[in-house]
Amino acid sequence: MEKIRELSGVASVYSGNKFLAPGEFSIDVYQEFIEERTLDGPSRVPGIKRIVGFVRGPFPMASILKLVTAQGHTLEFFITGSDGAIAAAGPLLTQDGTPMV
């Protein structure tokens, strides 16, 4: 897997439509690439993505929350540990709602 994007800063965190609090966050997006050979030479085909990171703040564990960055990117996630580690519950979306590449 190769790191393809990093985001960090302070974002708004929501539970449904209810604003909970601002939270400090750091997210890394990793992409798997499948190497293949074609008649034109080697190529890389993008595979699955993995999102890892943390969110710090007074947020409940085991609830699906939504992070909204200052740039309008969103990520649904849940907190998996007392250190603020997160697991993504969906793709990282751009401000227009399309998955971030």
N, C-alpha and C positions, 0 to 999 in steps of 0.2 A: 504494500500500500504506500502511496505517495501523498504527502500533504499538499493539498491544492489551494487551501484558503485558511486564513486565520482572521478571526474577529475578536475584539475585546473592547471593554469600556464599561459604561454604565447604561443600563437599559430599563425600560418599564416592564414590570412583571404583572401578569393578569391571571386570574382564575375565572375562566369564562369571560364575561365582559366586565368583571369587577377588578379594578386596579388594586393591587396589593401593596406594592412599594417599589422604589427603584432598587436595582441589584447590580453589583459589580459582576461582570461575566468575562469568560474567555472560552472561545469555541474554536476547535480545529476540525477541518473537514479533510478526510482522507479519501482517496480514490484508488480503486484497484484497476490495473490495466492489464489486458491480456495481450501478450506479444504474439504476433503471427507473421508468417512469411507469405507474400503473394508474388505473382509474376513481376510486379512492379518493385519489389523489394520488401523490407520489413515494415510493419505497421503496428500501431497500438490501438486497441479497441477499448474504450472505457467500460469498466464493469461497475460493481457496487460501490456505494459511498458509505463511509462511516463517520459519524459526528460524535466527538468527545469534548468534554470540557467541564466547567464548573460555573455555578451561579451562587453568589454569596448574598445573603439577606435573610429576613425572617419569613421563610417560606415553608409550607407544609411538605412533608415527604409523601410519596406514593399518590400524589394528586397530579393530574395533567394540568400543567401551567403553560402560559404563553409568554415568550420573551419578545419584546419589540424594541429594536435598536433605534438610535437617533436617525439612522439612514432609512428606517422603515422596513428593515429586514425582520422577518418573524420566524420563530421556531417554537413548536409545541414540544414540551419536554416534561420529564419528572425527575425529581431529586432522588438519587439512589444511595446517598450516604451522608453522614453527619458532616463530612468535609465539603459538602456542596456539589459533589460529583453529579453529573446529569447523564441521562439516557434520552436520546431524541425519540419523540413519539410521532415524528413525521419529517418531511424534508425541510431544509432551510429555504425559506421563500424570499423573493425580492419584494419590493414595495408594491408591485402590481400583482402579486400573488402567484408568480410562476416560480418553479424550483430554480434555485441558484446553481449555475453550472460552474 
